[in-house]
């Protein structure tokens, strides 16, 4: 009988899919994340692993699991897993792309609107009893129609952000290492620009890229100084793309106009001073935290384990 370990609380539908199978299920049911030490102890006899994006599966974990055949990562990313070492050990690793695209794109647009219309600030003001009534010049924000939106990373999520941004009359430009075909650009009403043009001309910059070695700390003190003083930076991609300490300084000194972050460089820790700023919105990595997206992610990871146990082709493998 094969053994599966699930390292975090997942939607109930995931567990139900293993009810009538020959797979022995072991679960980690604590609300907090499983520790590295606990995971080391738990993987010793498992054949399959479903793990959360926030759980590190390094060489030590892989070496501690001699029977491990398949790791299904519950998340679109997979930088928490040493995928190359897993490949050396003939362990396949999968992720859950595409199904969270709409949710993350909606979150991106939501943060843009919230930042420009000062919605979070407004909520705090009312709750603290500071609202004294409507006035012509009170609590002014900005409309986003006609503003230039620069999207860093134009994969599935970046493209969906562009589709939604069209409905809000934003002027869309994008940068990534390769340009899209002309028909696809025209369908999205998006213009390909250099990175330098993106950062110097955009009113709003949305980071929707995966983390790579080449884009780690891409947004640093030098880049912030090149941006418009009114520019806003949105990050629903990966935290380490932004040098968080440099961002704190840029926001504090009004080098840029504002920011909204859903992901962080050293998550869940934040750079010192970030929470003290009023020109930044901070959300707890909820880009794809919808019932719809998480259920779809759960379906992918559970079906992949069932396919792997039957020696059938699995989906979304990142190290085949």
Secondary structure by P-SEA (a helix, b strand, c coil): cbbbbbcccccaaaaaaaccccbbbbbbcccccccaaaaaaaacccccccccccccccaaaaaacccccbbbbccccccccaaaaaaaacbbbbbbcccaaaaaaaaaaaaaaaaaaaaaaaaaaaaaccccccccccbbbbbcccbbbbbccccaaaaaaaaaaaaacccccccccccccaaaaaaacbbbbcaaaaaacccbbbbcccccccccccccaaaaaaccccbbbbccccccccaaaaaaaaaaacccccccccccccccccccccccccccccccccccccaaaaaaaaaaaaaaaaaaaacccccccccc
